[in-house]
Amino acid sequence: MAKYCQNCGEELNSKAKFCAECGEAIISQTVETESTQVNSKLCGSVGFSDKINDPKILESIEKRKKFSRGCAFIMIPLPLIIYLIVSFVSEEVETIDALVIGGAISFVFFLFILLSLYISSAKRGWDGVVIDKRYKDKTRRVNNGDNWEIEHYDEYVITFRTDSGKKERCVESFYQGRAVDLDYYQYLEIGDRVRYYPQLNYHYEKYDKSHDDYIPCMMCKKYNDICNDICDSCGNPLFK
């Protein structure tokens, strides 16, 4: 640790009693030459990542789509098949009734899957800004056996304003101390610019990550150290 003259700023000999430059007497004060300590984690970036086009990310998205198509292929005709089998082995269900009831349930499954595909479509993505965060203590009626009870739960709401001027909301809840999709409320702050990815498991990418200590994986939703480039859990690239 170097010593400097308090009068003229000249560097002093460690054993000197007077400044060789101005003659000022040395007092028992020192000035540290080391700069003020700063956050050592400077791994976060500013700007939206281009990792959405990374081959590994595209491969993971395609695997999800294939899994969804496989489930749809099984789930949509399943109710109709089950009712038809029941009508063949039992006299209590007529074939026409099986066609009507099973077909109706299969059609509902079909509509549900279409809605899921629409919700997860990449075309529904947007850029925007967090404009509000609110916590609400709410109640609901739940059936507990033969009785209806009032259950208290916590609701966390983030409001966004998109670049097109629309308002979007993200609602997360705690039911009886159990988190239900509470991924974003503690990560995003008012004023943060974000990009919404409906096709990914973790939907919101923050624009400015330069002051963060951790970063979420957009595929498995696990949080990683900000200096990581690859998710420790699933091995997918992090959006940095």
N, C-alpha and C positions, 0 to 999 in steps of 0.2 A: 504494500500500500504506500504510494508516494505521498510526500508532504510538500505543500506549496505555501508561499508567502501570502498572508492575508491582506497585505498592502498592495503588492504589485503583481502577484500571481506567479512569480518565478519559482521553478522547482528548487527545492532545498536539499542540501546534504542532510542525511539522516541524523548526523551528530552536530550540525551547525546550531549556534545560538543566535546568530544574526544573519539577515539576508545579504548575500554577496552582491545583489543588484541595487537594493535601495537602502540597506543598513538597518531595516526595521528589526526590532527584537522578535524572536520566535516565541509564539505563545503555544500552549498545548492544545492545538486544534489541527485536525487533519482533514484532507479532502480525498474521498475515494475516487479513483480513476475508473472503476468499473461502472458501467452503465446500469441503470435501474433494471432489476430483473423483470422480464416479461414472460408471458405465457409461452412455454416451450412448444406447445402444439400449434404449429402454423401449417397444418396439413389441409385444412378446409379450403374449399375453392369458392369463388364468386362466379355465378352464372349457372345456367341450366346445363346439365350433363348431356352428352351425346351417346351415353351408354344404352339408350333405348334401341339403338341400331346395332349394338354389339351382338355378334353371332350367338354367344352363349345365352344372352337375354332373349333373343328371338327364338332360340331353340326351346327355352323354358316356357315361353308363351305358347308355342306350338304344341308342346306336350300337354299343357293345360287344356287347349282347345280339343285335342284328340281325346283326352279323358272325358271332357264334357260331352263330346259327340257320342262316345261309347256309352255313357250313362243315359243319354237321350234315346239311343237306339234300343236300350233295354227297358227303360222306364215307361216310354210312351205306349208301346203295345201291351205291356205287362197286365194292366187291369183288365183289358178286353180278353186277353188269353185266359186269365184266371176265371173270369165269369163264364166264359164259354166252356171251360173244363168242368166247372161246377154244374152247369146246365146239362152236360152230357152224363155225369155220374149221379145226379140227384134229380128227382122229380119235382122238387120244391121250386126250382128255378127254371122258367121257360127259356128257350133259346132266344126268343125275341126280346125278353126282358134282359137277358145277359148281354145282348148286342147293344141295347139302349143304355143300360147302366154302365157296363164296362166301357163302351164307346164314349160316354159322357166323361168318365173319369180320365180316360186316355186323352181326350181333347183338352181337359183342364191341364193335364201335365204338359201337353204340347204348347199351350198358351204360356204356361209358367216358364218353360225353357226358352221360348221366343223372347219373353220379357227379360230373362237373365242375359241372353245374348245381346239384347239392345242396351241394357245397363252397362255391360262390360265392353261395349264397342269403343275402339280407339277414337272414332269420329266424335265422341262426346267429350273429348278432352278440352281443357281450356287453361289459360293463364289468368291469374288474378292476384288480389291482395287480401290479406286478413284484415277485416275492418272491425270485428267485434268478437269477444269471448265472454260467455256467460255461464254461470253455474246456477242450477235450479234444484231445489229440494221438492220432489214430486211424490205423488201417491197413486196407487192403482189398486183395484179390487182383484184378489186372487182367491181361487177355490181351494180350500184346505179340507179335503174330505167332504163332510156334510155341511160345512160352514164357509161363508165368504168372509175374508179378512182384508183389512187395509194394510198394504205393504208400502213402506217408504223406500224411495230410491233416489239416487243422485243423477242428474242429467247435465252433461257438459256439451255446450253448443258453440261451435265456431262458425262465424259468418264471413263469407268471402264476397268481394265485388269483382266480377270478371272483367276482362278488358273490353268486352262487348256491353258492359253496363248492367248485366244481370246479377242477381244475388243468389248465391249457393250456400247451403248449410251442411255442416258435418255434425251429427248428433252421436254422442257416446254416453254410455250409462254404467252405473254401478247398481247391481241388484243384490241386496243383502250382503254387501261387502265383496261381491264377486264382480270383477271387471268384465264388461262385455264390449269388446272392440275399443278399448280406451287406448288408442295409439297416438293420437295427434294433439290432444289438448295441452299436454305438457311440452310438446316439441315445438309447436307453432306459437308465435307471439303476434300481437296486433302490429301491423305494419310490414310483416313478412310478405315478400312476393313468392308465390308458389305456382307450380304447374301440376295440373290434375291429370292422372293417368288411370282411367277407368279399367283398363285391361290388365293392370298389375295388382298384386295383393296389397301392397302399400301404395296408397293412391296419391299422396302429396309429396312432391319434391320441393325443397326450399331453395330459393335462388342464391341467397348469401349464407354460405356455410363456414365462412372464414373465422367466426368466433365460437364455433361449436366444438365440443369435446367428443361427441359421438354422432353417428350417422346411421339411419335405418337402412336395412336391406329391402329393396323394393319388391323382391320376390318372396322371401320367407318372413319378413317383418321383424327380424331380429336386429337389435341395435349393436353396432360395432364401434370400436375406437375410430376416431376421425382419421387417424393416419393409415388405417387399413385401406387397401385397394380391392380386396376380395373378401366376401362375407365369410366369417369364421364358421358359420353354421351350414350354409348350403353351397358355398363356393362360387356363387354368382358375383359378377362385378358390381361394385357399389357405385352409385350415381354421384361421382365427384368431378 
